[in-house]
């Protein structure tokens, strides 16, 4: 977080409150924890620590767990065990509970208490939700446990868990301040609009087939629609909306699309304030310290439509697709997301490298060449040197306005409000730069029924939110892994030179990068041959039904004999659908 005073005080250890002292400043005995709730600066520092410990951030993992990228291992090949997914943030939840339990004992003003409580309620709801989407029902620990308490708590039902998440978010909505775009208060801390939008996401999950496979739970989709509509209406009134530039929304900090964010800044003495996601995404030839993340599979490459918004295999498109010149006339988000052989990508070891082209042909890269034949450029700042990319200050946007529109669109469609969906999707496509078409539908088919619109929404999510950690969770909440991926394998491009290397090097030397790029727009196949290769070389993708609710790791069961294992896993007797 970059706000004044944020993270200046590192609030202490032993599960944030289980020790005698909460704050460790210069003198570890100088501040009694009771004093925290009498001093707004100390209390705010405590809340800032809650932000730091509970905010989500950059990760390359989730792209590997779908057809976006090439990894995923045990997730993709049916090899998960009960110990594979261990998300158990109860030490962080304890710190939140300390604030909620103790703040009323102090002398802070009611306004300050509400502000800090709102942040705590938000993050407790957030962490409970992060657990629930993995496991279903979880133990709802709502106060700081003491050694004299009964620590063998039971798993609450999923229904009880969701009710608590929503109650915490409702408390956050009531207590958190209204924050308008462009105001000094729009600094990265969670606010009322954040809580409203996250509530919409929670209810979208709860209405989805993961939590309701038969799709007959009354009222869930209506609740999701109401929550997302309320979030949109409120945020519209505060100035939020789609940022004009799809590419630059990651680099224009706290712009009007940003709803829920973790802010980063390189500070040499504090590694918690920077990330190395860009380094992991860049080619190793121009990176250091990390590489191999977010390498797009051909499946996501082919998912992007043409510039008129129609699919690459749609005979009605006004831009006929050419498999050898596959990058031409595509949805503009294609070239703002995907890097291919011969693409202009002005990112270098020493920062912006004007006219630089990326080569992924066999022999075109010196170190650790991409397996799929592609790289991913979203969120990769071309002005950063390789050192800066490893210590990147680029903010992570966990929830942005475009997702809110897509969440609302999905809930509207599932509640038979198909007419309301069109303007939500066309707004996103218009911002992307897709042709409006004579009917101003930006490539969407007119008169779609519910099933057709559902497919259109899911495709739009796949494209708009690519490599933002959403596709894995979407496939899971839709229970769509089996029908979408099982029995398939992911693919990539194998690109080889058709001319002698010396001839190719001479051609490059004779032209500027811009001239070479233009030359390849009509002469690419003179120099390169592209064939499709299989990336999953050993196994077909196999997603098992029990993965829709993961197992509790054995270490937690061993520590707490009252915890029941999830149905579908060895010894499982807990029904996550109840």
ABEGO torsion letter per residue (X at the ends): XABBGBGABBBBBGGGGABABABBBABAAABBAAAAAABAAAAAAAAAAAAAAABBBBBAAAAAABAABABGEAAAAGABBAAABBBBAAAAAAAAAAAAAAAAABABBAAAAAAAAAAAAAAAAAAAAAAAAAAEBBBBBABBBBAABBABBBBBBAAAAAAAAAAAAAAAAAABBBBBBGBAABAGBBBAAAAAAAAAAAAAAAABAAABAAGABBGAAAAAAAAAAAAAAAAAAAGBEBBABAAAAAABBGBAABABBBBBBBBAABAAABBAAAAAABBAAABBGBBGBGBBBAAAAAABBBAAGBBAABAABABBBBAABAABGBBAAAAAABBBBGBBBBBBAAEBBBGBBBBABBGABABGBBAAGBBBABGBBAABBAAAAABBABBBBABBAAAAAAAAAAAAAAAGBAAAAAAAAAAAAAAAGBBAEAAGAGGBBBGBBAAAAAAAAAAAAAAAABGAGAAAAAAAAAGAAAAAABGBBBBBBBBBBABBAAAAAAAAAABBAAAAAAAAAAAAAAABBBBBBBABAABBBBBBAAAABBBBBAAAAAABAABBBBBGBBGBABBAAX
